[in-house]
Amino acid sequence: MPSVLWFRRDLRRHDNPALRAALDAADADGDDDVVALFVLDRALWDPAGAVRRACLVRSLRALDASLDGKLVVRHGDPALVVPEVAAAAGARTVHVAADFAPYGVSRDAAVAAALADARREHGATGSPYAVAPGRVRKGDGTPYRVYTPFFRAWLAHGWRAPAPDPERWPAWRSDAAGPLATDGIPDEPDLGATVLPPSGEEAALERWEAFRADGLASYADLRDRSDLAGTSGLSTHLKWGEIHPRTLLADLEDSRGHEVFRKEIAWREFYVDVLCTAPESARTWLDPRFARMQHDSGPLADERFLAWTEGRTGYPFVDAGMRQLLAEGWVHNRVRMVVASFLVKDLHVPWQRGARWFMQHLRDGDLASNQHGWQWVAGSGTDASPYFRIFNPVTQGLRFDPEGDYVRRYVPELRGLAGKDAHEPWDAPLLAPDYPARIVEHAEERDESLRRYAALKEE
């Protein structure tokens, strides 16, 4: 009897425990047929921006090719589609990697109930994380709210080695026209001028090998430099499960660069643990006091928000980051913190508005990491040193783009300014006549943010 493997955020063949479970279940029934299924869920597809849709389409194409063109793609509500496919296949079990996002949990519960009604099973094996959320807890059983002790406990907990490939691959089962026919992978949306890197498991593994060879040793020193290629470039591959974090962890050693990279993987796992503990934090303040924070609204706030989205704030480091987002569907992590700080603490816009913009345009948009990264900057999240940390967009640029190369790459109006002068174009306005004036004065807005924070504390 065949089984069904329902792909979600694990769009790969290798190091895939759910795939092995699906094959083992089929073998136990004297069969080796596995139906590889992906459900295009409108609840996730419709809110996604063009960049994320394009990444998913490309990743599905790569997965389909690796499955000999046998990926069954169905469009619709998983609670209806998955039982229909299982019935059409004559499958007793549907295998998945566990999902921990708020929507994923409720969706999987609905699918499991529908399968149970049809006397079929829904089995979860593995997850998108090295350590599944909920496994790392304090001695009293409560979750961590601060990263550093979480990281120590996460290290002590440890993780499994990458799952070995099966001795033989399944016979992937589908129909050209019939009960297991595919609805097809959607067409890729028009991205305009946005350029994306390669997608798929093969591209992910190649990227990891290249970074191990040329970037990992210097990662601790270069990862914050926006003008250099000092990061791994793996965030999008991790987002779609084209590579698993334990694959990366298995290759890490004890050197400084390796240790810092390990900590960055742990940040991703910390944030999903926080989200699972407090699923409402995807939309509202983790620290409820900040719901009372004074924020700006109205036409002027909207005008300033639009300038921020288009990279027209008059602050070069901020504008370069926002233009990089539109050009590549990605922003350097240091720059993400700076542009987020500018929106929340210089423009006094609530973090949710910026987080939504990022999720719409980021190719690596991950709900837990994105929302809690924004909350960290806003001071309402897990940061132990909250709201009074306000990034200066000029000094941050001078420190992490010391020669102005990053700014000039994305802000062509400033290419007439040499070196670090690109960070302070107001000192040479004749050399950058087309660059916009600053929409606010950072020093004044910093004081205003601190005033609002102090008022919040006094309530």
C-alpha positions in Angstrom: 0.0 0.0 0.0 1.5 3.4 -0.9 1.9 6.3 1.4 1.7 10.1 0.9 4.6 12.5 1.6 3.1 16.0 2.0 5.9 18.5 1.3 5.7 21.9 3.0 8.8 23.6 4.3 11.1 20.7 3.4 11.5 21.0 -0.4 14.4 18.5 -0.7 15.1 14.8 -1.0 18.2 14.5 1.2 18.3 14.6 5.0 14.5 14.3 5.1 13.2 12.1 7.9 9.6 12.4 6.7 10.6 11.0 3.3 12.2 8.0 5.0 9.1 7.5 7.2 6.9 7.5 4.1 9.0 5.0 2.4 9.2 2.8 5.5 5.5 2.9 5.8 5.0 1.8 2.2 7.6 -0.9 2.6 5.8 -2.3 5.7 2.7 -2.7 3.5 4.6 -4.5 0.8 4.9 -1.5 -1.5 7.5 1.1 -2.4 5.2 3.7 -3.9 5.1 7.1 -2.4 3.0 10.0 -3.6 4.9 13.3 -3.4 2.3 16.0 -2.7 2.5 19.7 -2.4 -0.7 21.7 -1.7 -0.8 25.3 -2.9 -2.7 26.7 0.0 -4.5 30.0 -0.9 -4.3 31.1 2.8 -0.5 31.2 2.3 -0.2 31.9 -1.4 -2.5 34.9 -1.6 -0.8 37.1 1.1 2.7 36.4 -0.3 4.4 39.0 -2.4 5.7 38.3 -5.9 9.2 37.5 -4.6 8.2 34.8 -2.2 5.9 33.3 -4.8 8.7 33.3 -7.3 11.0 31.6 -4.9 8.4 28.9 -4.1 7.7 28.3 -7.8 11.4 27.9 -8.5 11.9 25.6 -5.5 8.9 23.4 -6.6 10.3 23.1 -10.1 13.7 22.0 -8.7 12.0 19.5 -6.4 9.8 18.2 -9.2 12.9 17.6 -11.4 14.6 15.7 -8.6 11.5 13.5 -8.3 11.5 12.6 -12.0 8.6 15.0 -12.7 6.3 13.1 -10.3 5.5 15.9 -7.8 1.7 16.1 -7.5 0.7 19.7 -6.9 -2.8 20.4 -5.9 -4.5 23.8 -5.4 -6.9 24.2 -2.5 -7.7 23.8 1.2 -5.3 21.1 2.6 -8.1 19.8 4.9 -9.9 18.8 1.7 -7.1 18.1 -0.7 -4.9 15.9 1.5 -7.6 13.3 2.3 -8.7 13.3 -1.3 -5.2 12.5 -2.5 -4.7 9.9 0.2 -8.0 8.2 -0.8 -7.0 8.3 -4.5 -3.7 6.7 -3.8 -5.2 4.1 -1.5 -2.7 5.3 1.2 -3.2 4.6 4.9 -0.7 7.2 6.1 0.2 10.8 5.2 3.7 11.8 6.3 4.9 15.4 7.0 7.6 17.3 8.8 6.0 19.1 11.8 5.0 22.7 11.4 5.1 25.1 14.4 3.8 28.3 12.9 0.3 29.4 14.3 -1.4 28.8 11.0 0.5 25.5 10.4 -0.6 24.1 13.7 -4.3 24.8 13.1 -4.1 23.6 9.5 -2.4 20.3 10.5 -5.0 19.7 13.2 -7.8 20.1 10.6 -6.0 17.7 8.2 -5.4 15.1 10.9 -9.0 15.2 11.9 -10.2 14.9 8.3 -7.9 11.9 7.8 -9.0 10.3 11.0 -12.6 10.6 9.9 -11.5 8.6 6.8 -9.6 6.1 9.0 -6.2 7.3 7.7 -3.3 8.5 9.7 -1.3 11.8 9.8 2.2 11.3 11.0 4.8 14.0 11.7 8.5 13.1 11.6 11.2 15.7 12.0 10.8 19.5 11.7 12.5 22.4 9.9 14.7 22.9 13.0 17.7 21.2 14.6 15.9 21.2 17.9 12.1 21.3 17.7 10.3 24.1 19.5 9.4 23.2 23.1 12.3 20.9 23.6 14.6 23.5 25.3 13.1 24.6 28.6 14.3 26.0 31.9 14.7 23.8 34.9 11.2 24.7 36.1 9.7 23.8 32.6 9.1 27.3 31.5 10.3 28.7 28.2 13.3 31.0 27.8 12.6 34.7 27.0 16.3 35.7 26.7 18.6 34.4 23.9 21.9 33.7 25.8 20.6 31.2 28.3 18.5 29.6 25.6 21.6 29.2 23.5 23.4 27.5 26.3 20.5 25.1 26.9 20.1 24.5 23.2 23.8 23.5 22.9 23.5 21.2 25.9 20.4 19.6 24.4 22.1 18.9 21.1 20.6 17.6 17.9 20.6 14.6 15.7 23.0 14.0 12.8 21.6 14.5 9.3 19.2 11.7 8.3 20.9 9.3 5.9 19.5 8.7 2.5 17.4 5.5 2.1 19.0 2.5 0.6 16.7 3.0 -2.4 14.4 5.8 -3.3 10.7 5.4 -3.6 8.9 4.7 -6.8 7.2 8.1 -7.1 3.6 7.7 -8.1 1.4 10.1 -10.0 -0.9 10.2 -13.0 -0.7 12.1 -16.2 -4.5 12.3 -16.1 -6.4 10.6 -13.3 -7.0 10.6 -9.6 -3.3 11.5 -8.9 -2.9 14.1 -11.7 -1.3 17.3 -10.8 -2.9 20.8 -11.0 0.5 22.0 -12.0 3.1 24.4 -10.6 1.9 28.0 -11.0 3.5 30.4 -13.4 6.2 32.5 -12.0 5.0 36.1 -11.3 6.6 39.1 -13.0 9.4 40.4 -10.8 10.2 43.4 -12.8 13.8 44.4 -12.1 14.2 42.2 -9.0 16.9 39.6 -9.5 16.9 36.4 -7.4 19.6 33.8 -6.9 19.2 30.1 -7.8 16.6 28.1 -5.9 16.4 24.4 -5.0 18.2 21.8 -3.0 21.2 21.5 -5.4 21.7 25.3 -5.3 21.5 25.2 -1.5 24.1 22.6 -1.1 26.4 24.3 -3.6 26.0 27.6 -1.7 26.9 25.9 1.6 30.0 24.3 0.1 31.1 27.6 -1.3 30.6 29.4 1.9 32.4 26.7 3.9 35.4 27.1 1.6 35.5 30.8 1.3 33.5 32.6 4.0 33.0 30.6 7.2 36.5 31.2 8.6 36.0 35.0 8.4 32.3 35.0 9.2 32.8 36.4 12.8 34.7 39.4 11.4 32.8 40.2 8.2 29.2 39.2 8.8 28.2 42.8 9.8 29.9 44.4 6.8 27.2 45.3 4.4 29.7 46.2 1.7 31.2 42.7 1.7 29.9 39.3 0.9 30.4 38.1 4.5 27.2 36.2 5.1 26.2 32.7 4.0 23.3 33.6 1.7 21.5 30.5 3.0 18.5 32.2 4.7 16.2 31.7 1.7 17.3 28.0 1.3 16.5 27.5 5.0 13.2 29.2 4.7 12.0 26.7 2.1 13.7 23.7 3.6 16.0 23.2 0.6 18.7 22.5 3.2 18.2 21.5 6.9 20.0 23.4 9.7 21.4 20.1 11.1 23.2 19.7 7.7 25.0 22.9 8.4 25.6 22.1 12.1 27.2 18.8 11.3 29.9 20.6 9.3 30.8 23.1 12.0 33.9 23.0 14.1 35.1 24.9 17.2 36.7 27.9 15.6 35.5 31.5 16.2 33.8 31.8 12.8 32.1 28.5 13.1 30.9 29.3 16.6 29.4 32.6 15.6 27.6 30.9 12.7 26.3 28.3 15.1 24.9 31.1 17.3 23.1 32.6 14.3 21.4 29.3 13.6 20.3 29.2 17.3 18.8 32.7 16.9 16.4 31.3 14.3 15.5 28.4 16.6 15.1 30.7 19.6 12.6 32.9 17.7 10.4 30.0 16.6 10.4 28.8 20.2 9.2 32.2 21.3 6.5 32.2 18.7 5.3 28.8 19.7 5.1 29.9 23.3 3.3 33.1 22.4 1.7 32.8 19.0 -0.1 36.1 19.4 3.3 37.8 19.2 3.2 37.4 15.4 0.7 40.3 15.4 1.0 42.1 18.7 3.5 43.1 21.3 5.4 40.4 23.1 5.7 42.8 26.0 2.1 44.1 26.4 3.2 47.4 27.9 4.2 48.6 24.4 0.6 48.4 23.2 0.3 51.8 25.0 3.3 53.3 23.3 2.5 56.6 21.4 3.0 56.1 17.7 2.4 58.5 14.8 -0.5 58.2 12.3 -2.2 60.2 9.7 -1.1 61.7 6.4 2.4 62.8 7.5 3.1 59.4 9.0 1.9 57.7 5.8 4.0 60.0 3.7 7.1 59.2 5.7 6.3 55.5 5.6 6.1 55.6 1.8 9.5 57.4 1.7 11.0 54.7 3.9 9.6 51.9 1.6 11.0 53.6 -1.5 14.4 54.5 0.0 13.9 58.2 0.0 14.5 59.1 3.6 17.6 61.2 3.0 19.7 58.8 5.1 22.0 56.9 2.7 22.4 53.7 4.7 18.7 53.4 5.3 17.9 54.2 1.7 20.4 51.7 0.4 18.9 48.9 2.5 15.3 49.7 1.4 16.4 49.8 -2.3 18.3 46.5 -1.9 15.1 45.0 -0.6 13.2 46.0 -3.8 16.1 45.0 -6.1 16.9 41.6 -4.6 14.2 40.6 -2.2 16.8 40.5 0.6 18.6 42.9 3.0 21.8 42.4 4.9 21.0 41.6 8.5 22.8 44.6 10.0 21.0 46.8 7.6 17.7 45.2 8.6 18.2 46.3 12.2 19.1 49.9 11.1 16.2 50.4 8.8 13.8 48.9 11.3 15.1 51.2 14.0 14.7 54.2 11.8 11.1 53.3 11.0 10.1 52.6 14.6 12.3 55.1 16.5 12.9 58.0 14.1 9.5 57.9 12.3 7.6 56.5 15.3 5.7 54.0 13.2 4.6 50.7 14.9 6.7 47.7 14.2 3.9 45.7 12.7 3.7 48.0 9.6 7.4 47.5 8.8 7.2 43.8 9.5 4.3 43.4 7.0 6.3 45.3 4.4 9.3 43.0 4.9 7.2 39.9 4.8 5.7 41.0 1.5 9.1 41.7 -0.1 11.6 39.3 1.5 12.5 36.1 -0.3 13.5 34.7 3.1 10.5 36.0 4.9 10.1 33.7 7.9 7.3 34.6 10.3 9.1 33.9 13.6 12.4 35.5 12.6 10.9 38.5 10.9 8.3 39.4 13.6 10.6 38.9 16.5 13.5 40.6 14.8 11.3 43.6 14.5 10.1 43.3 18.1 13.7 43.1 19.2 14.5 46.4 17.5 11.2 48.0 18.8 12.1 47.0 22.3 8.9 45.1 22.8 10.4 41.7 22.3 13.2 39.5 23.8 15.9 42.1 23.9 17.4 42.5 27.4 18.4 46.1 26.6 15.2 47.4 25.0 13.8 50.6 23.7 16.6 53.0 24.6 18.8 51.2 22.0 18.4 53.6 19.0 20.6 53.0 16.0 22.2 56.1 14.5 21.9 55.6 10.7 25.0 57.7 9.9 27.4 56.1 12.4 26.1 52.7 11.6 26.8 53.3 7.9 30.3 54.7 8.6 31.1 51.6 10.8 29.7 48.8 8.6 30.1 50.4 5.1 33.3 52.4 5.8 34.1 53.4 2.2 30.5 53.9 1.2 30.6 51.1 -1.4 27.3 49.6 -0.2 25.5 52.9 -0.4 26.8 53.7 -3.9 25.8 50.3 -5.1 22.1 50.9 -4.4 21.8 54.7 -4.4 23.1 55.9 -7.7 22.5 59.6 -6.9 25.4 59.4 -4.5 28.0 57.9 -6.8 29.6 61.3 -7.2 30.6 61.2 -3.6 33.9 59.4 -2.8 34.6 57.1 0.2 32.7 57.7 3.4 31.4 61.0 2.1 28.5 59.0 0.7 27.1 58.7 4.2 26.7 62.4 4.7 25.7 63.9 1.4 24.3 67.0 3.1 27.9 68.2 3.5 28.4 68.2 -0.3 24.9 69.0 -1.8 26.3 70.1 -5.1 27.7 66.6 -5.7 24.4 64.9 -5.1 21.7 67.3 -6.3 19.1 64.6 -7.0 19.3 62.9 -3.6 16.4 63.8 -1.2 16.8 65.9 1.9 16.5 64.2 5.3 12.8 63.8 6.2 13.6 64.1 9.9 16.5 65.0 12.1 17.8 61.9 13.8 19.0 63.6 17.0 15.6 65.2 17.5 13.7 62.0 16.9 16.0 60.1 19.2 15.1 62.5 22.0 11.4 62.1 21.1 11.6 58.4 21.2 13.3 58.4 24.6 10.6 60.8 25.9 7.9 58.4 24.7 9.6 55.5 26.3 10.0 57.3 29.6 6.3 58.2 29.5 5.4 54.6 29.0 7.5 53.5 32.0 5.9 56.1 34.2 2.3 54.8 33.5 
